[in-house]
Amino acid sequence: MGSWIGVALAISAPLAVGLAALGSGIGLGRAVGSAMEAIGRQPDASGKILTNMIIGAALIEALTIYALIVFFIVLDKMV
């Protein structure tokens, strides 16, 4: 592998994971904030809202974990 490809991977892989984590944090914050606002408006539906929020949060976190897995795969290619 050319040296410039290794340098590009060494720079871009951690940035990609950082962006994925940033996006995940923003998405989780908005999801939880909206769920709490919805519970404040309709306390009777809190069980349904919390269930949907937890499922959504798990999917958001899964995307971040996928980015981390790709980072480790790319890290293996750099060596």
PyMOL Python script that loads the backbone (N, CA, C, O; Angstrom):
from pymol import cmd

cmd.read_pdbstr("""\
ATOM      1  N   MET A   1       0.851  -1.166   0.000  1.00  0.00           N
ATOM      2  CA  MET A   1       0.000   0.000   0.000  1.00  0.00           C
ATOM      3  C   MET A   1       0.899   1.232   0.000  1.00  0.00           C
ATOM      4  O   MET A   1       1.911   1.280   0.699  1.00  0.00           O
ATOM      5  N   GLY A   2       0.517   2.210  -0.783  1.00  0.00           N
ATOM      6  CA  GLY A   2       1.305   3.431  -0.877  1.00  0.00           C
ATOM      7  C   GLY A   2       1.295   4.206   0.423  1.00  0.00           C
ATOM      8  O   GLY A   2       0.362   4.106   1.220  1.00  0.00           O
ATOM      9  N   SER A   3       2.341   4.974   0.620  1.00  0.00           N
ATOM     10  CA  SER A   3       2.435   5.709   1.883  1.00  0.00           C
ATOM     11  C   SER A   3       1.363   6.784   1.995  1.00  0.00           C
ATOM     12  O   SER A   3       0.900   7.083   3.096  1.00  0.00           O
ATOM     13  N   TRP A   4       0.963   7.368   0.873  1.00  0.00           N
ATOM     14  CA  TRP A   4      -0.051   8.417   0.936  1.00  0.00           C
ATOM     15  C   TRP A   4      -1.418   7.842   1.292  1.00  0.00           C
ATOM     16  O   TRP A   4      -2.241   8.535   1.891  1.00  0.00           O
ATOM     17  N   ILE A   5      -1.671   6.586   0.933  1.00  0.00           N
ATOM     18  CA  ILE A   5      -2.946   5.956   1.320  1.00  0.00           C
ATOM     19  C   ILE A   5      -2.969   5.718   2.826  1.00  0.00           C
ATOM     20  O   ILE A   5      -3.989   5.933   3.481  1.00  0.00           O
ATOM     21  N   GLY A   6      -1.837   5.272   3.369  1.00  0.00           N
ATOM     22  CA  GLY A   6      -1.757   5.069   4.811  1.00  0.00           C
ATOM     23  C   GLY A   6      -1.956   6.358   5.583  1.00  0.00           C
ATOM     24  O   GLY A   6      -2.617   6.379   6.621  1.00  0.00           O
ATOM     25  N   VAL A   7      -1.379   7.432   5.067  1.00  0.00           N
ATOM     26  CA  VAL A   7      -1.544   8.736   5.722  1.00  0.00           C
ATOM     27  C   VAL A   7      -3.001   9.184   5.651  1.00  0.00           C
ATOM     28  O   VAL A   7      -3.550   9.693   6.628  1.00  0.00           O
ATOM     29  N   ALA A   8      -3.612   8.995   4.504  1.00  0.00           N
ATOM     30  CA  ALA A   8      -5.020   9.388   4.350  1.00  0.00           C
ATOM     31  C   ALA A   8      -5.916   8.586   5.298  1.00  0.00           C
ATOM     32  O   ALA A   8      -6.838   9.135   5.900  1.00  0.00           O
ATOM     33  N   LEU A   9      -5.642   7.292   5.424  1.00  0.00           N
ATOM     34  CA  LEU A   9      -6.429   6.472   6.349  1.00  0.00           C
ATOM     35  C   LEU A   9      -6.175   6.877   7.798  1.00  0.00           C
ATOM     36  O   LEU A   9      -7.097   6.907   8.613  1.00  0.00           O
ATOM     37  N   ALA A  10      -4.928   7.185   8.108  1.00  0.00           N
ATOM     38  CA  ALA A  10      -4.584   7.569   9.483  1.00  0.00           C
ATOM     39  C   ALA A  10      -5.258   8.873   9.884  1.00  0.00           C
ATOM     40  O   ALA A  10      -5.543   9.084  11.063  1.00  0.00           O
ATOM     41  N   ILE A  11      -5.512   9.736   8.936  1.00  0.00           N
ATOM     42  CA  ILE A  11      -6.174  11.011   9.235  1.00  0.00           C
ATOM     43  C   ILE A  11      -7.693  10.871   9.192  1.00  0.00           C
ATOM     44  O   ILE A  11      -8.390  11.393  10.062  1.00  0.00           O
ATOM     45  N   SER A  12      -8.199  10.180   8.200  1.00  0.00           N
ATOM     46  CA  SER A  12      -9.642  10.157   7.988  1.00  0.00           C
ATOM     47  C   SER A  12     -10.388   9.184   8.897  1.00  0.00           C
ATOM     48  O   SER A  12     -11.536   9.447   9.253  1.00  0.00           O
ATOM     49  N   ALA A  13      -9.771   8.076   9.278  1.00  0.00           N
ATOM     50  CA  ALA A  13     -10.482   7.088  10.092  1.00  0.00           C
ATOM     51  C   ALA A  13     -10.871   7.641  11.466  1.00  0.00           C
ATOM     52  O   ALA A  13     -12.034   7.508  11.847  1.00  0.00           O
ATOM     53  N   PRO A  14      -9.961   8.254  12.226  1.00  0.00           N
ATOM     54  CA  PRO A  14     -10.392   8.813  13.520  1.00  0.00           C
ATOM     55  C   PRO A  14     -11.389   9.964  13.368  1.00  0.00           C
ATOM     56  O   PRO A  14     -12.272  10.137  14.208  1.00  0.00           O
ATOM     57  N   LEU A  15     -11.249  10.742  12.305  1.00  0.00           N
ATOM     58  CA  LEU A  15     -12.215  11.827  12.087  1.00  0.00           C
ATOM     59  C   LEU A  15     -13.608  11.272  11.823  1.00  0.00           C
ATOM     60  O   LEU A  15     -14.603  11.832  12.285  1.00  0.00           O
ATOM     61  N   ALA A  16     -13.680  10.177  11.084  1.00  0.00           N
ATOM     62  CA  ALA A  16     -14.981   9.572  10.790  1.00  0.00           C
ATOM     63  C   ALA A  16     -15.642   9.054  12.056  1.00  0.00           C
ATOM     64  O   ALA A  16     -16.848   9.220  12.240  1.00  0.00           O
ATOM     65  N   VAL A  17     -14.863   8.430  12.928  1.00  0.00           N
ATOM     66  CA  VAL A  17     -15.428   7.939  14.184  1.00  0.00           C
ATOM     67  C   VAL A  17     -15.870   9.114  15.056  1.00  0.00           C
ATOM     68  O   VAL A  17     -16.917   9.052  15.701  1.00  0.00           O
ATOM     69  N   GLY A  18     -15.083  10.172  15.074  1.00  0.00           N
ATOM     70  CA  GLY A  18     -15.459  11.356  15.843  1.00  0.00           C
ATOM     71  C   GLY A  18     -16.742  11.987  15.329  1.00  0.00           C
ATOM     72  O   GLY A  18     -17.598  12.388  16.117  1.00  0.00           O
ATOM     73  N   LEU A  19     -16.879  12.076  14.019  1.00  0.00           N
ATOM     74  CA  LEU A  19     -18.111  12.626  13.450  1.00  0.00           C
ATOM     75  C   LEU A  19     -19.309  11.731  13.746  1.00  0.00           C
ATOM     76  O   LEU A  19     -20.404  12.224  14.016  1.00  0.00           O
ATOM     77  N   ALA A  20     -19.103  10.417  13.695  1.00  0.00           N
ATOM     78  CA  ALA A  20     -20.191   9.494  14.024  1.00  0.00           C
ATOM     79  C   ALA A  20     -20.613   9.658  15.476  1.00  0.00           C
ATOM     80  O   ALA A  20     -21.806   9.656  15.780  1.00  0.00           O
ATOM     81  N   ALA A  21     -19.644   9.799  16.374  1.00  0.00           N
ATOM     82  CA  ALA A  21     -19.968   9.988  17.790  1.00  0.00           C
ATOM     83  C   ALA A  21     -20.668  11.327  18.021  1.00  0.00           C
ATOM     84  O   ALA A  21     -21.601  11.417  18.819  1.00  0.00           O
ATOM     85  N   LEU A  22     -20.215  12.357  17.324  1.00  0.00           N
ATOM     86  CA  LEU A  22     -20.847  13.666  17.447  1.00  0.00           C
ATOM     87  C   LEU A  22     -22.299  13.618  16.962  1.00  0.00           C
ATOM     88  O   LEU A  22     -23.205  14.128  17.621  1.00  0.00           O
ATOM     89  N   GLY A  23     -22.498  13.002  15.809  1.00  0.00           N
ATOM     90  CA  GLY A  23     -23.856  12.879  15.283  1.00  0.00           C
ATOM     91  C   GLY A  23     -24.751  12.045  16.182  1.00  0.00           C
ATOM     92  O   GLY A  23     -25.933  12.344  16.350  1.00  0.00           O
ATOM     93  N   SER A  24     -24.182  11.004  16.752  1.00  0.00           N
ATOM     94  CA  SER A  24     -24.943  10.160  17.669  1.00  0.00           C
ATOM     95  C   SER A  24     -25.331  10.938  18.923  1.00  0.00           C
ATOM     96  O   SER A  24     -26.461  10.830  19.398  1.00  0.00           O
ATOM     97  N   GLY A  25     -24.412  11.706  19.447  1.00  0.00           N
ATOM     98  CA  GLY A  25     -24.713  12.499  20.632  1.00  0.00           C
ATOM     99  C   GLY A  25     -25.791  13.537  20.386  1.00  0.00           C
ATOM    100  O   GLY A  25     -26.679  13.737  21.214  1.00  0.00           O
ATOM    101  N   ILE A  26     -25.707  14.189  19.248  1.00  0.00           N
ATOM    102  CA  ILE A  26     -26.730  15.184  18.898  1.00  0.00           C
ATOM    103  C   ILE A  26     -28.082  14.506  18.700  1.00  0.00           C
ATOM    104  O   ILE A  26     -29.108  14.992  19.178  1.00  0.00           O
ATOM    105  N   GLY A  27     -28.072  13.379  17.990  1.00  0.00           N
ATOM    106  CA  GLY A  27     -29.324  12.660  17.747  1.00  0.00           C
ATOM    107  C   GLY A  27     -29.959  12.140  19.026  1.00  0.00           C
ATOM    108  O   GLY A  27     -31.173  12.233  19.204  1.00  0.00           O
ATOM    109  N   LEU A  28     -29.141  11.595  19.915  1.00  0.00           N
ATOM    110  CA  LEU A  28     -29.675  11.097  21.184  1.00  0.00           C
ATOM    111  C   LEU A  28     -30.219  12.235  22.033  1.00  0.00           C
ATOM    112  O   LEU A  28     -31.269  12.105  22.664  1.00  0.00           O
ATOM    113  N   GLY A  29     -29.508  13.340  22.046  1.00  0.00           N
ATOM    114  CA  GLY A  29     -29.981  14.486  22.814  1.00  0.00           C
ATOM    115  C   GLY A  29     -31.319  14.995  22.321  1.00  0.00           C
ATOM    116  O   GLY A  29     -32.211  15.306  23.111  1.00  0.00           O
ATOM    117  N   ARG A  30     -31.448  15.075  21.023  1.00  0.00           N
ATOM    118  CA  ARG A  30     -32.727  15.546  20.464  1.00  0.00           C
ATOM    119  C   ARG A  30     -33.842  14.542  20.715  1.00  0.00           C
ATOM    120  O   ARG A  30     -34.968  14.928  21.029  1.00  0.00           O
ATOM    121  N   ALA A  31     -33.535  13.250  20.578  1.00  0.00           N
ATOM    122  CA  ALA A  31     -34.558  12.218  20.781  1.00  0.00           C
ATOM    123  C   ALA A  31     -35.053  12.208  22.225  1.00  0.00           C
ATOM    124  O   ALA A  31     -36.257  12.160  22.476  1.00  0.00           O
ATOM    125  N   VAL A  32     -34.124  12.254  23.164  1.00  0.00           N
ATOM    126  CA  VAL A  32     -34.518  12.231  24.574  1.00  0.00           C
ATOM    127  C   VAL A  32     -35.254  13.521  24.941  1.00  0.00           C
ATOM    128  O   VAL A  32     -36.246  13.492  25.670  1.00  0.00           O
ATOM    129  N   GLY A  33     -34.765  14.640  24.438  1.00  0.00           N
ATOM    130  CA  GLY A  33     -35.445  15.902  24.709  1.00  0.00           C
ATOM    131  C   GLY A  33     -36.867  15.915  24.180  1.00  0.00           C
ATOM    132  O   GLY A  33     -37.785  16.369  24.863  1.00  0.00           O
ATOM    133  N   SER A  34     -37.048  15.420  22.970  1.00  0.00           N
ATOM    134  CA  SER A  34     -38.394  15.374  22.397  1.00  0.00           C
ATOM    135  C   SER A  34     -39.286  14.392  23.143  1.00  0.00           C
ATOM    136  O   SER A  34     -40.478  14.644  23.319  1.00  0.00           O
ATOM    137  N   ALA A  35     -38.716  13.275  23.581  1.00  0.00           N
ATOM    138  CA  ALA A  35     -39.513  12.307  24.338  1.00  0.00           C
ATOM    139  C   ALA A  35     -39.949  12.895  25.674  1.00  0.00           C
ATOM    140  O   ALA A  35     -41.091  12.700  26.090  1.00  0.00           O
ATOM    141  N   MET A  36     -39.057  13.610  26.348  1.00  0.00           N
ATOM    142  CA  MET A  36     -39.426  14.218  27.633  1.00  0.00           C
ATOM    143  C   MET A  36     -40.482  15.300  27.444  1.00  0.00           C
ATOM    144  O   MET A  36     -41.369  15.469  28.281  1.00  0.00           O
ATOM    145  N   GLU A  37     -40.379  16.022  26.350  1.00  0.00           N
ATOM    146  CA  GLU A  37     -41.383  17.042  26.051  1.00  0.00           C
ATOM    147  C   GLU A  37     -42.739  16.403  25.770  1.00  0.00           C
ATOM    148  O   GLU A  37     -43.778  16.908  26.195  1.00  0.00           O
ATOM    149  N   ALA A  38     -42.712  15.282  25.045  1.00  0.00           N
ATOM    150  CA  ALA A  38     -43.964  14.581  24.747  1.00  0.00           C
ATOM    151  C   ALA A  38     -44.582  14.001  26.008  1.00  0.00           C
ATOM    152  O   ALA A  38     -45.803  14.014  26.165  1.00  0.00           O
ATOM    153  N   ILE A  39     -43.744  13.488  26.912  1.00  0.00           N
ATOM    154  CA  ILE A  39     -44.271  12.963  28.174  1.00  0.00           C
ATOM    155  C   ILE A  39     -44.863  14.092  29.009  1.00  0.00           C
ATOM    156  O   ILE A  39     -45.869  13.903  29.692  1.00  0.00           O
ATOM    157  N   GLY A  40     -44.241  15.261  28.954  1.00  0.00           N
ATOM    158  CA  GLY A  40     -44.790  16.407  29.672  1.00  0.00           C
ATOM    159  C   GLY A  40     -46.150  16.817  29.142  1.00  0.00           C
ATOM    160  O   GLY A  40     -47.009  17.271  29.897  1.00  0.00           O
ATOM    161  N   ARG A  41     -46.343  16.656  27.842  1.00  0.00           N
ATOM    162  CA  ARG A  41     -47.633  17.029  27.248  1.00  0.00           C
ATOM    163  C   ARG A  41     -48.700  15.966  27.496  1.00  0.00           C
ATOM    164  O   ARG A  41     -49.859  16.286  27.758  1.00  0.00           O
ATOM    165  N   GLN A  42     -48.291  14.687  27.409  1.00  0.00           N
ATOM    166  CA  GLN A  42     -49.240  13.584  27.571  1.00  0.00           C
ATOM    167  C   GLN A  42     -48.669  12.545  28.538  1.00  0.00           C
ATOM    168  O   GLN A  42     -48.097  11.546  28.103  1.00  0.00           O
ATOM    169  N   PRO A  43     -48.816  12.766  29.808  1.00  0.00           N
ATOM    170  CA  PRO A  43     -48.243  11.841  30.789  1.00  0.00           C
ATOM    171  C   PRO A  43     -48.830  10.427  30.713  1.00  0.00           C
ATOM    172  O   PRO A  43     -48.174   9.458  31.098  1.00  0.00           O
ATOM    173  N   ASP A  44     -50.063  10.313  30.218  1.00  0.00           N
ATOM    174  CA  ASP A  44     -50.691   8.990  30.132  1.00  0.00           C
ATOM    175  C   ASP A  44     -50.002   8.086  29.113  1.00  0.00           C
ATOM    176  O   ASP A  44     -50.062   6.863  29.233  1.00  0.00           O
ATOM    177  N   ALA A  45     -49.356   8.668  28.125  1.00  0.00           N
ATOM    178  CA  ALA A  45     -48.707   7.884  27.072  1.00  0.00           C
ATOM    179  C   ALA A  45     -47.220   7.683  27.331  1.00  0.00           C
ATOM    180  O   ALA A  45     -46.472   7.370  26.405  1.00  0.00           O
ATOM    181  N   SER A  46     -46.784   7.858  28.569  1.00  0.00           N
ATOM    182  CA  SER A  46     -45.345   7.819  28.849  1.00  0.00           C
ATOM    183  C   SER A  46     -44.733   6.454  28.571  1.00  0.00           C
ATOM    184  O   SER A  46     -43.595   6.380  28.107  1.00  0.00           O
ATOM    185  N   GLY A  47     -45.451   5.382  28.839  1.00  0.00           N
ATOM    186  CA  GLY A  47     -44.905   4.045  28.586  1.00  0.00           C
ATOM    187  C   GLY A  47     -44.613   3.807  27.113  1.00  0.00           C
ATOM    188  O   GLY A  47     -43.562   3.274  26.757  1.00  0.00           O
ATOM    189  N   LYS A  48     -45.539   4.202  26.269  1.00  0.00           N
ATOM    190  CA  LYS A  48     -45.354   4.040  24.830  1.00  0.00           C
ATOM    191  C   LYS A  48     -44.229   4.936  24.308  1.00  0.00           C
ATOM    192  O   LYS A  48     -43.428   4.523  23.469  1.00  0.00           O
ATOM    193  N   ILE A  49     -44.184   6.145  24.810  1.00  0.00           N
ATOM    194  CA  ILE A  49     -43.156   7.097  24.360  1.00  0.00           C
ATOM    195  C   ILE A  49     -41.776   6.617  24.773  1.00  0.00           C
ATOM    196  O   ILE A  49     -40.842   6.648  23.972  1.00  0.00           O
ATOM    197  N   LEU A  50     -41.639   6.172  26.020  1.00  0.00           N
ATOM    198  CA  LEU A  50     -40.337   5.706  26.492  1.00  0.00           C
ATOM    199  C   LEU A  50     -39.874   4.462  25.737  1.00  0.00           C
ATOM    200  O   LEU A  50     -38.688   4.327  25.433  1.00  0.00           O
ATOM    201  N   THR A  51     -40.801   3.552  25.434  1.00  0.00           N
ATOM    202  CA  THR A  51     -40.430   2.350  24.678  1.00  0.00           C
ATOM    203  C   THR A  51     -39.894   2.726  23.303  1.00  0.00           C
ATOM    204  O   THR A  51     -38.853   2.224  22.877  1.00  0.00           O
ATOM    205  N   ASN A  52     -40.601   3.603  22.619  1.00  0.00           N
ATOM    206  CA  ASN A  52     -40.138   4.028  21.294  1.00  0.00           C
ATOM    207  C   ASN A  52     -38.827   4.794  21.371  1.00  0.00           C
ATOM    208  O   ASN A  52     -37.983   4.664  20.485  1.00  0.00           O
ATOM    209  N   MET A  53     -38.645   5.593  22.422  1.00  0.00           N
ATOM    210  CA  MET A  53     -37.401   6.341  22.574  1.00  0.00           C
ATOM    211  C   MET A  53     -36.231   5.392  22.802  1.00  0.00           C
ATOM    212  O   MET A  53     -35.157   5.593  22.236  1.00  0.00           O
ATOM    213  N   ILE A  54     -36.422   4.367  23.619  1.00  0.00           N
ATOM    214  CA  ILE A  54     -35.337   3.431  23.902  1.00  0.00           C
ATOM    215  C   ILE A  54     -34.966   2.647  22.649  1.00  0.00           C
ATOM    216  O   ILE A  54     -33.784   2.413  22.399  1.00  0.00           O
ATOM    217  N   ILE A  55     -35.944   2.243  21.866  1.00  0.00           N
ATOM    218  CA  ILE A  55     -35.651   1.546  20.609  1.00  0.00           C
ATOM    219  C   ILE A  55     -34.893   2.468  19.661  1.00  0.00           C
ATOM    220  O   ILE A  55     -33.923   2.047  19.031  1.00  0.00           O
ATOM    221  N   GLY A  56     -35.322   3.709  19.557  1.00  0.00           N
ATOM    222  CA  GLY A  56     -34.622   4.667  18.697  1.00  0.00           C
ATOM    223  C   GLY A  56     -33.204   4.941  19.170  1.00  0.00           C
ATOM    224  O   GLY A  56     -32.287   5.052  18.357  1.00  0.00           O
ATOM    225  N   ALA A  57     -33.019   5.053  20.490  1.00  0.00           N
ATOM    226  CA  ALA A  57     -31.684   5.290  21.035  1.00  0.00           C
ATOM    227  C   ALA A  57     -30.774   4.107  20.756  1.00  0.00           C
ATOM    228  O   ALA A  57     -29.590   4.293  20.474  1.00  0.00           O
ATOM    229  N   ALA A  58     -31.304   2.897  20.829  1.00  0.00           N
ATOM    230  CA  ALA A  58     -30.497   1.711  20.529  1.00  0.00           C
ATOM    231  C   ALA A  58     -30.060   1.703  19.065  1.00  0.00           C
ATOM    232  O   ALA A  58     -28.926   1.332  18.760  1.00  0.00           O
ATOM    233  N   LEU A  59     -30.940   2.103  18.171  1.00  0.00           N
ATOM    234  CA  LEU A  59     -30.575   2.161  16.757  1.00  0.00           C
ATOM    235  C   LEU A  59     -29.527   3.237  16.491  1.00  0.00           C
ATOM    236  O   LEU A  59     -28.623   3.035  15.680  1.00  0.00           O
ATOM    237  N   ILE A  60     -29.641   4.366  17.160  1.00  0.00           N
ATOM    238  CA  ILE A  60     -28.649   5.438  17.005  1.00  0.00           C
ATOM    239  C   ILE A  60     -27.287   4.962  17.505  1.00  0.00           C
ATOM    240  O   ILE A  60     -26.270   5.192  16.851  1.00  0.00           O
ATOM    241  N   GLU A  61     -27.265   4.307  18.650  1.00  0.00           N
ATOM    242  CA  GLU A  61     -26.002   3.803  19.197  1.00  0.00           C
ATOM    243  C   GLU A  61     -25.416   2.715  18.308  1.00  0.00           C
ATOM    244  O   GLU A  61     -24.195   2.599  18.194  1.00  0.00           O
ATOM    245  N   ALA A  62     -26.273   1.915  17.678  1.00  0.00           N
ATOM    246  CA  ALA A  62     -25.779   0.864  16.789  1.00  0.00           C
ATOM    247  C   ALA A  62     -25.006   1.464  15.615  1.00  0.00           C
ATOM    248  O   ALA A  62     -23.996   0.904  15.189  1.00  0.00           O
ATOM    249  N   LEU A  63     -25.463   2.579  15.100  1.00  0.00           N
ATOM    250  CA  LEU A  63     -24.749   3.219  13.997  1.00  0.00           C
ATOM    251  C   LEU A  63     -23.369   3.687  14.433  1.00  0.00           C
ATOM    252  O   LEU A  63     -22.412   3.604  13.663  1.00  0.00           O
ATOM    253  N   THR A  64     -23.260   4.173  15.649  1.00  0.00           N
ATOM    254  CA  THR A  64     -21.958   4.593  16.163  1.00  0.00           C
ATOM    255  C   THR A  64     -21.037   3.393  16.346  1.00  0.00           C
ATOM    256  O   THR A  64     -19.844   3.474  16.056  1.00  0.00           O
ATOM    257  N   ILE A  65     -21.579   2.296  16.819  1.00  0.00           N
ATOM    258  CA  ILE A  65     -20.774   1.085  16.987  1.00  0.00           C
ATOM    259  C   ILE A  65     -20.312   0.571  15.636  1.00  0.00           C
ATOM    260  O   ILE A  65     -19.182   0.097  15.514  1.00  0.00           O
ATOM    261  N   TYR A  66     -21.162   0.654  14.614  1.00  0.00           N
ATOM    262  CA  TYR A  66     -20.744   0.242  13.270  1.00  0.00           C
ATOM    263  C   TYR A  66     -19.576   1.089  12.780  1.00  0.00           C
ATOM    264  O   TYR A  66     -18.646   0.567  12.165  1.00  0.00           O
ATOM    265  N   ALA A  67     -19.619   2.376  13.046  1.00  0.00           N
ATOM    266  CA  ALA A  67     -18.506   3.249  12.648  1.00  0.00           C
ATOM    267  C   ALA A  67     -17.230   2.856  13.375  1.00  0.00           C
ATOM    268  O   ALA A  67     -16.150   2.889  12.786  1.00  0.00           O
ATOM    269  N   LEU A  68     -17.340   2.487  14.644  1.00  0.00           N
ATOM    270  CA  LEU A  68     -16.165   2.058  15.402  1.00  0.00           C
ATOM    271  C   LEU A  68     -15.602   0.747  14.848  1.00  0.00           C
ATOM    272  O   LEU A  68     -14.385   0.575  14.781  1.00  0.00           O
ATOM    273  N   ILE A  69     -16.476  -0.168  14.456  1.00  0.00           N
ATOM    274  CA  ILE A  69     -16.028  -1.436  13.865  1.00  0.00           C
ATOM    275  C   ILE A  69     -15.301  -1.177  12.555  1.00  0.00           C
ATOM    276  O   ILE A  69     -14.254  -1.770  12.298  1.00  0.00           O
ATOM    277  N   VAL A  70     -15.845  -0.304  11.733  1.00  0.00           N
ATOM    278  CA  VAL A  70     -15.178   0.038  10.473  1.00  0.00           C
ATOM    279  C   VAL A  70     -13.817   0.671  10.750  1.00  0.00           C
ATOM    280  O   VAL A  70     -12.856   0.417  10.025  1.00  0.00           O
ATOM    281  N   PHE A  71     -13.731   1.494  11.798  1.00  0.00           N
ATOM    282  CA  PHE A  71     -12.447   2.088  12.171  1.00  0.00           C
ATOM    283  C   PHE A  71     -11.422   1.008  12.487  1.00  0.00           C
ATOM    284  O   PHE A  71     -10.279   1.088  12.036  1.00  0.00           O
ATOM    285  N   PHE A  72     -11.822  -0.007  13.260  1.00  0.00           N
ATOM    286  CA  PHE A  72     -10.870  -1.057  13.597  1.00  0.00           C
ATOM    287  C   PHE A  72     -10.479  -1.882  12.375  1.00  0.00           C
ATOM    288  O   PHE A  72      -9.345  -2.352  12.285  1.00  0.00           O
ATOM    289  N   ILE A  73     -11.398  -2.063  11.442  1.00  0.00           N
ATOM    290  CA  ILE A  73     -11.055  -2.764  10.204  1.00  0.00           C
ATOM    291  C   ILE A  73     -10.063  -1.963   9.394  1.00  0.00           C
ATOM    292  O   ILE A  73      -9.098  -2.518   8.869  1.00  0.00           O
ATOM    293  N   VAL A  74     -10.286  -0.668   9.285  1.00  0.00           N
ATOM    294  CA  VAL A  74      -9.361   0.201   8.553  1.00  0.00           C
ATOM    295  C   VAL A  74      -8.019   0.278   9.289  1.00  0.00           C
ATOM    296  O   VAL A  74      -6.965   0.316   8.654  1.00  0.00           O
ATOM    297  N   LEU A  75      -8.058   0.301  10.615  1.00  0.00           N
ATOM    298  CA  LEU A  75      -6.820   0.325  11.402  1.00  0.00           C
ATOM    299  C   LEU A  75      -5.976  -0.923  11.126  1.00  0.00           C
ATOM    300  O   LEU A  75      -4.748  -0.856  11.065  1.00  0.00           O
ATOM    301  N   ASP A  76      -6.648  -2.048  10.963  1.00  0.00           N
ATOM    302  CA  ASP A  76      -5.938  -3.287  10.630  1.00  0.00           C
ATOM    303  C   ASP A  76      -5.301  -3.196   9.248  1.00  0.00           C
ATOM    304  O   ASP A  76      -4.225  -3.753   9.031  1.00  0.00           O
ATOM    305  N   LYS A  77      -5.940  -2.511   8.321  1.00  0.00           N
ATOM    306  CA  LYS A  77      -5.392  -2.354   6.970  1.00  0.00           C
ATOM    307  C   LYS A  77      -4.198  -1.405   6.934  1.00  0.00           C
ATOM    308  O   LYS A  77      -3.345  -1.500   6.052  1.00  0.00           O
ATOM    309  N   MET A  78      -4.144  -0.484   7.906  1.00  0.00           N
ATOM    310  CA  MET A  78      -3.042   0.489   7.918  1.00  0.00           C
ATOM    311  C   MET A  78      -1.733  -0.154   8.365  1.00  0.00           C
ATOM    312  O   MET A  78      -0.659   0.323   7.998  1.00  0.00           O
ATOM    313  N   VAL A  79      -1.802  -1.201   9.129  1.00  0.00           N
ATOM    314  CA  VAL A  79      -0.586  -1.811   9.678  1.00  0.00           C
ATOM    315  C   VAL A  79       0.081  -2.696   8.676  1.00  0.00           C
ATOM    316  O   VAL A  79       1.118  -3.290   8.970  1.00  0.00           O
TER     317      VAL A  79
END
""", "prot")
cmd.dss("prot")
cmd.show_as("cartoon", "prot")
cmd.util.cbc("prot")
cmd.orient("prot")
